[in-house]
């Protein structure tokens, strides 16, 4: 115990990170004069041409300067706001007599010393307490400024701080509550705290697989939305209606306003959120500039904002711009939206941007060349559905009035959990938050008697909202008008269809009341004015809302589409439906219209859809798949028409990507009969997409489809086979799919406790990717010969000792394991590869000492080291990957690993340091990640480099410098750009020995000059 305490007291403390390579903390801080001597050695190489006597004179001038000032204590540094530049300005000019070149060294060394002096103060044990005192004092001074006498001129900084707090309070108040469908029936509350109601959903993580070491992969894995956001400053989030896009935007705005993002998004706590819902601008002539953000978003404080406030935040990188609903912009105006976003990014590249859209609204790669990482909200899996249902019922228990109702809610919850697990139709309905909430509400309202199809679900929901809620509460004529269900439906249908036809997601209140008046002319039995009828629908129906004063829309787009489709069918507007069927905004409208239509009308509508597909080749794929998806909503249909649609769908198979799989899965169980099998000559990507399609459809037939591919060992098929486990019963899938094939090379992905326990039935598994909170690893002991394990997103695991029982365990990955601090169980093993990502800072480098076989190390973890020389790893290391989390670590000491042949960097500072080394390691492989911009001339000294991988780099200076790398035989360009334009490959035409691999979303020119064998295009998204 005493040793542990002593160790903690003398352990190096991390500072504020003001310098990339701080002087290692000593038992006491080095005084400035000594710092000048130590740091001058770091500058010796860059000033090597300076005569020794001039160099010493410059160093002495810096030391004399510090000596003349006297003690530089905490009081002085806090008075200077811990600003190294202000400290430098406090020091006097150097003595006369220094040459111009010596003056350059003097200035650089003086600035470096000042920065280190401030850095050292931040590492002192008393710094946090003193900083808290100073912060409190500063807060008091700020408050005093804010409360200055009325009419007096305040500092601009104080005015901005005051307004920022007012705006944060407003955003927290307006975004802090969420409507949970169905929880308001018969009660006064209409919203619930977002903190209680929000659950984190999974998105597709594009790029490296979690178990990867080094170079990014090409697959997609499911990650939590928060992690996807943490990996970049520009995110394009795709998701279908009801998938939670707008709720995620609301959650981001709330957490930014409260400054309480968790560890993975800690840097976002600096941000000020701006929520821009594009439907608001759909009918206007222009999209807002930063100075108009507040007014455009309907923030009533906009008139009080200091001049240039938003623009300053954008420039400083403190603005979080949340652009919601590209799909709610009419197709003809989306190019305008794209241009607006491009101009914002060009003017304010340091701001953070999150853009949401339905998947089909924009093409693949939309904004990709501007650094946007695309992610898709995934359908809720069984565990997500269970969590949502439990969450919904927890919120319901908070609102109910007595113990008897709580007991009933317990019964309803158990019944629904059982129903979605055993009834395939219900399980498919519950795969997004809106539909899951609908099921929860109806299960409660109908005493566990649930509908089976989506149309029945909406019918029941509307009946519950429009009739039963007020009838059971005996609420009649509150707004001076009493409307029947049919009268309400007629008016709501007309309103929804008007919105759809005009490409609108909301309307002005005045326009809506005026239209209500016109429609009421045909309903003389309704007693009341248009204003009274509108108020009744707004307040009582539960379907309309006012998102901001003077505007009205539906509580969710799904209800608008459902009601609009009914209006279209009743108006016999089948031609209108067919003409707009290529527009993603009409997808659900057309499908629901098939459900509303009579048998002959369905046949007509589907036939005309296929005819248009024949006439317009550019829309053929989309229109045929839409017709196929409509079949699920057609309980009765002419067999000839059904057969024709199925035959036309067959022509579009096989699926080629995950997005294809998601579109096909919308067709439902029908598509399973059409999917090709493993004997039909599928390539690996198509085979994986077939498995993914079946997993999304679910059910017994889907399981049989997947069983046909269980022996396919080609990547990425095993990955999709493993991912599909969560879509089916644990034991059944294990018995039918997983236990029948070998798991020697591929990772088996395990997520739930049931899956972990089930490993005992497949003891031959050698590689496990374990995701989620599993505090006990002993179930892994059921495996005979575990050789690779990756532990991901585990906040409860603290003990790795069970891994000691595997004598041939050679690869271990630890990512986002926040409670894991002790790596000593891995000491003395045969471990050859170790990956550490985003773990607790308490994992000390010293724990790597007793790993004599470690050859490959991947660090995406903030190690408490200043240089690589502090890593106690033997000379056997051959591959080192340093990600952005360790970008501050100096490469000093890299020469300790003479066998190092592969290096990955994500820091321009580290790359420059490596390029300046007189004798850099003889690398054969170099990976550079997310360097914006990247100057390839820094690689001129790579005399033995054979393989170069560039991932999401901006090559604004072009590829020309690579011509001088005579030994380079392999170049991979993954999602790279050349400024705002495509990559120009032509400078490399003459390098006959070089093979170039491009991701298919990397725009390029000059490719026609390369022989096919020299240019390989691979998918960025499987």
Secondary structure, DSSP 8 states (H G I E B T S, - for coil): -HHHHHHHHHS-------SSS-----SS---HHHHHHHHHHHTTTTTTTS-HHHHHHHHHHHHHHHHHH----HHHHHHTTT-HHHHHHHS----TT--HHHHHHHHHHHHHHHHHHHHHHHHSTTHHHHHHHHHHHHHHHHHHHHT--TTS---HHHHHHHHHHHHHHHHHHHHSEE--TTTTTTSS---EEHHHH----EEEEEES-TT--SS--SEEEEEEHHHHHHT-SEEEEE--TTSSHHHHHHHHHHHHHHT---GGGGGGGG-EEEEEEGGGGTTSSS---GGGHHHHTT-TTGGGS-TTHHHHHHHHT-EEEEEE-GGGS-GGGHHHHHHHHHHHHHH-TTSEEEEEE-GGGS-TTTTGGGT-EEEEB----HHHHHHHHHHHHHHHHHH--SHHHHHHHHHHHHHHHHHHHH-HHHHHHTSSHHHHHHHHHHHHHTTT---SSHHHHHHHHHHIIIIIHHHHHT--STTS----HHHHHHHHHHHHHHHHHTT-S-EEHHHHHHHHHHHHTT-TT--S-HHHHHHHHHHHSSSEE-SSTTEEEESSHHHHHHHHHHHHHHTT-HHHHHHTTTSGGGHHHHHHHHHHS-HHHHHHHHHHHHHHHHH-GGGHHHHHHHHHHHGGG-SS--HHHHHHHHHHHHTT-S--SHHHHHHHHTT-GGGGGT---TTS---HHHHHHHHHHHHHH-SHHHHHHHHTTTT--STTHHHHHHHGGGGS-HHHHHHHTGGGS--SSS-EEE-SHHHHHHGGG-TT--EEEEES-----GGGGG-S---EEEEES-SS----GGGGG-TT--EEEEES-TT----GGGTTS---EEEEES--TT--GGGGTT-TT--EEEEES--S-SBGGGS---TT--EEEE-GGGTT-B-TTGGG-TT--EEEE--HHHHHHHHH-TT----SEEEEES-BS--GGGGTT-TT--EEEEES-B-TT-SGGGGG-TT--EEEEES-BBTTB-EE-GGGTT-TT-EEEEETTS-EE-GGGS-GGGEEEE-S--
